Amino acid sequence: MSKLGGYLRLMRPVNCLMMGFAVIVGAALGRANGLGIYWQSLIYAFITGFMLTAASMTINDYYDRKIDAVNEPNRPIPSGLIKPQEAREFALVLTLMGFAFAFLTNTYSLATAILAWIVFVAYTTVGKRSGLPGNLLVSTCVAIPFVYGSIAIVNEIKLNVLIFACIAFLSNTGREVTKGIVDVKGDKTQGVNTLAVRYGEKEAAIAAAAFYLCAVLLSPTPWLLNLVSFWFIPLVVVTDVGLAASSFMLLRDYSRENARKIKGTVLLWFVVGLLAFVIGTLR
C-alpha cells in the first residue's frame, strides 16, 4: 500500500464523513427552515468536523501503536508504513485546519471545536486506561458534532439537537464497550481497564447491550415531541431493530470474533440513524 493510502487509513474517511454529516444534521435540526442561506457556514462547519475527526483518529492510532502491534498489526503505524513522527505531524496539520475553519464560522464554533479536541486528547492520553469513563469521553466527542452544527448556525443548542446528541452518546458508548471485547487481549498487556478486562467479556456484553437498548428507548422521543416529521419513523425503526438485534446477538455470543462483527454492524445502524435524522427534518 502507498504512503498516501496509509494516511487515508489513519484518517478513517468514513468516520470523518459521518461526523461531517452529523454537523450538518445538527445545523438542520437547529434551523430547519431557510438553512440554504447559511451555505458558507455549513461548508466551514462540515470541514471542521471532518478535519478534527481525522486528527482525532490519527492521534488515537499514534497513542495506540503498541496495542495495535498486538491487536491490529496491519494498521499504518505498527506495520511501518507511517512513522510515529509522521503521524504526529499529520495530526497537527489536520487539527490546525479544523480550528481554522471553525474560526471562519464564528467564535462560539471555535470554542466548541477546541473543547471537543481537548476532550478527545484527554481520553487518548489519560482516559483510555480508565475503561468506562474513557468510553464516555469518546461518546462525548461523537455527540458534540450535533451540538456544533446547531451552534454554527443559530449560536445556541436547540432542545431537539440535545436529544439527538444523547441518542448518539448512548449508542456509541455501547459500541465502545463492544470494542473493548474485541481488544481485550492487547488491552490487558497495556493495562487498559475496559469493562471486558475488569469484569469479563460477558459482563461487558451486557453493558454494551444496555447502552444500545437505552438509545432505542430514547429514539421515539423526537417524534413524540413533534420535533421531526413522520418520515423520521421508517428509518429510525430500521435502526432500532438493527441495534436491538445486534444487542441480542452480542449477548448470545460475546466472543472476540462476534464482537468484531457487531462493532462493524452497529456502524451501519449509525448511518441509517443519521439518515433518519436528516429526512426527519423535512416537513
C-alpha positions in Angstrom: 0.0 0.0 0.0 1.2 3.5 -0.8 2.0 6.1 1.9 -1.0 8.2 0.8 -3.1 5.1 1.4 -1.6 4.9 4.8 -2.5 8.5 5.7 -6.1 7.9 4.4 -6.4 4.8 6.6 -5.2 6.9 9.6 -7.9 9.4 8.9 -10.7 6.8 8.6 -12.6 8.8 5.9 -15.9 7.0 6.7 -15.9 8.2 10.3 -14.9 11.7 9.1 -17.8 11.8 6.7 -20.2 10.6 9.4 -19.0 13.4 11.7 -19.2 16.0 9.0 -22.8 14.9 8.2 -23.6 14.9 11.9 -22.6 18.6 12.0 -25.0 19.2 9.1 -27.7 17.3 10.8 -27.2 19.4 13.9 -27.4 22.6 11.8 -30.6 21.3 10.1 -32.2 20.5 13.4 -31.2 23.8 14.8 -32.7 25.7 11.9 -34.8 23.5 9.6 -36.2 26.5 7.6 -34.0 28.7 5.4 -30.9 26.7 6.1 -29.6 27.3 2.5 -28.8 30.9 3.2 -26.1 29.7 5.6 -24.4 27.5 3.0 -21.0 29.0 3.6 -21.1 28.4 7.4 -22.4 24.9 6.6 -19.4 24.1 4.4 -17.0 25.5 7.1 -18.7 23.5 9.8 -18.6 20.3 7.8 -14.9 20.7 7.0 -14.2 21.4 10.7 -16.0 18.2 11.8 -14.2 16.2 9.0 -10.7 17.5 9.8 -10.9 17.3 13.6 -12.3 13.8 13.4 -9.4 12.8 11.1 -6.9 14.4 13.5 -8.5 12.5 16.4 -8.3 9.2 14.6 -4.6 9.9 13.8 -3.8 10.8 17.4 -5.6 7.7 18.6 -3.6 5.5 16.3 -0.4 7.2 17.4 -1.0 6.5 21.1 -2.4 3.0 20.4 0.5 1.9 18.2 1.8 -0.6 20.9 -1.6 -2.0 21.5 -2.3 -2.2 17.7 1.0 -4.1 17.3 -0.8 -6.9 19.1 -4.4 -6.3 18.1 -4.2 -4.8 14.6 -0.6 -5.2 13.3 -1.6 -4.3 9.8 -2.6 -0.7 10.7 -0.3 2.0 9.1 1.8 2.8 12.2 2.6 -0.7 13.6 3.1 -2.0 10.1 5.8 0.6 9.5 4.0 2.3 6.6 3.7 5.5 8.5 6.3 6.5 11.1 5.2 7.8 14.5 6.7 11.2 13.9 4.9 11.5 10.6 1.6 10.6 12.3 2.2 13.4 14.9 2.9 16.0 12.2 -0.1 14.8 10.2 -2.4 15.1 13.2 -1.1 18.7 13.9 -1.9 19.8 10.3 -5.4 18.3 10.5 -6.0 20.0 13.8 -4.9 23.4 12.7 -7.1 23.1 9.6 -10.1 22.2 11.7 -9.6 25.1 14.0 -9.1 27.5 11.1 -12.4 26.6 9.6 -14.1 26.7 13.0 -12.8 30.3 13.4 -14.2 31.2 10.0 -17.6 30.0 11.2 -17.9 32.0 14.4 -16.3 32.5 17.8 -18.7 30.0 19.5 -17.9 27.4 17.0 -14.1 27.8 17.6 -14.6 27.4 21.3 -16.8 24.3 20.8 -14.2 22.8 18.4 -11.4 23.4 20.9 -13.4 21.9 23.7 -14.1 18.8 21.6 -10.4 18.4 20.8 -9.4 18.8 24.4 -11.9 16.1 25.4 -10.5 13.7 22.9 -6.9 14.4 23.8 -7.8 13.8 27.4 -9.3 10.5 26.5 -6.3 9.4 24.4 -3.6 10.5 26.9 -5.3 9.8 30.3 -8.9 8.4 30.0 -8.3 5.5 27.7 -6.9 3.3 30.5 -9.8 4.2 32.8 -12.3 1.9 31.0 -15.9 3.2 31.0 -15.0 6.8 31.8 -12.8 6.8 28.7 -15.7 5.3 26.7 -17.9 8.2 27.9 -15.3 10.7 26.8 -15.2 9.2 23.3 -19.0 9.3 23.1 -19.0 12.9 24.1 -16.8 13.6 21.1 -19.3 11.7 18.9 -22.2 13.7 20.3 -20.6 17.1 20.0 -20.9 17.4 16.2 -24.7 17.6 16.5 -24.3 20.4 19.1 -21.6 22.0 17.0 -23.9 22.2 13.9 -26.6 24.0 15.9 -24.1 26.4 17.4 -22.6 27.1 14.0 -25.9 28.3 12.6 -28.0 29.7 15.5 -25.4 30.2 18.2 -27.3 28.1 20.7 -28.1 24.4 21.5 -31.7 23.6 20.5 -33.7 21.0 22.5 -34.1 18.7 19.6 -30.4 18.8 18.9 -29.7 17.9 22.5 -32.0 14.8 22.3 -30.2 13.6 19.1 -26.9 14.1 20.8 -28.0 12.0 23.7 -29.0 9.2 21.4 -25.7 9.3 19.7 -23.9 9.3 23.0 -25.7 6.2 24.3 -25.3 4.1 21.1 -21.7 5.0 20.7 -20.9 4.1 24.3 -22.3 0.7 23.6 -20.0 0.4 20.6 -17.0 1.4 22.6 -17.8 -1.2 25.2 -18.1 -3.8 22.4 -14.8 -2.6 21.0 -13.3 -3.4 24.4 -14.3 -7.1 24.0 -12.5 -7.1 20.6 -9.4 -5.6 22.0 -9.3 -7.4 25.4 -6.0 -9.3 24.7 -4.0 -6.2 23.8 -5.7 -4.1 26.4 -4.6 -6.5 29.2 -0.9 -6.2 28.1 -1.2 -2.4 28.2 -3.1 -2.0 31.4 -6.3 -0.6 29.7 -9.1 -1.3 32.2 -12.0 -1.7 30.0 -15.2 -3.4 31.3 -14.1 -6.5 29.4 -10.7 -6.6 31.1 -12.0 -5.8 34.6 -15.2 -7.8 34.7 -15.0 -10.2 31.7 -16.5 -10.4 28.2 -20.0 -11.5 29.3 -20.5 -8.5 31.7 -19.1 -6.1 29.0 -21.6 -7.6 26.5 -24.5 -7.0 29.0 -23.3 -3.4 29.5 -23.0 -2.7 25.7 -26.4 -4.1 25.1 -27.9 -1.9 27.9 -26.5 1.2 26.2 -27.8 0.1 22.8 -31.2 -0.5 24.2 -31.3 2.8 26.1 -30.7 4.5 22.8 -33.5 2.6 21.2 -35.9 3.6 24.0 -35.0 7.2 23.6 -35.3 7.3 19.8 -39.1 7.8 19.7 -38.8 11.0 21.8 -38.1 13.4 18.9 -41.3 12.3 17.1 -43.4 12.2 20.2 -42.4 15.8 20.9 -43.2 16.7 17.3 -39.6 17.7 16.6 -39.4 15.7 13.4 -41.7 14.7 10.6 -43.4 11.3 10.0 -40.6 10.4 7.6 -38.3 10.0 10.5 -40.1 6.9 11.6 -39.3 4.3 8.9 -35.6 4.7 9.1 -35.4 5.0 12.8 -37.4 1.8 13.1 -34.8 0.1 10.9 -32.1 1.5 13.2 -33.8 0.4 16.4 -34.5 -3.1 15.1 -30.8 -3.3 14.0 -29.5 -2.2 17.3 -31.8 -4.5 19.2 -30.9 -7.5 17.1 -27.2 -6.6 17.5 -27.7 -6.5 21.2 -29.2 -9.9 21.4 -26.6 -11.4 19.1 -23.8 -10.0 21.3 -25.5 -11.4 24.5 -25.8 -14.8 22.8 -22.2 -14.8 21.6 -19.7 -12.4 23.2 -16.6 -13.9 21.6 -13.9 -11.6 20.1 -14.9 -12.6 16.6 -18.6 -11.9 17.0 -18.0 -8.7 18.9 -15.9 -7.5 16.0 -18.8 -8.2 13.6 -21.2 -6.5 15.9 -19.0 -3.4 16.1 -19.0 -3.1 12.3 -22.7 -3.8 12.0 -23.5 -1.1 14.6 -21.6 1.4 12.5 -24.1 0.7 9.7 -27.0 1.3 12.0 -25.4 4.6 12.9 -25.5 5.6 9.2 -29.2 4.6 8.9 -30.0 6.5 12.0 -28.2 9.6 10.7 -30.3 9.4 7.5 -33.4 9.2 9.7 -32.3 12.4 11.4 -31.8 14.1 8.1 -35.0 13.0 6.5 -36.9 13.8 9.7 -36.1 17.5 9.3 -38.2 17.5 6.1 -41.7 18.8 6.6 
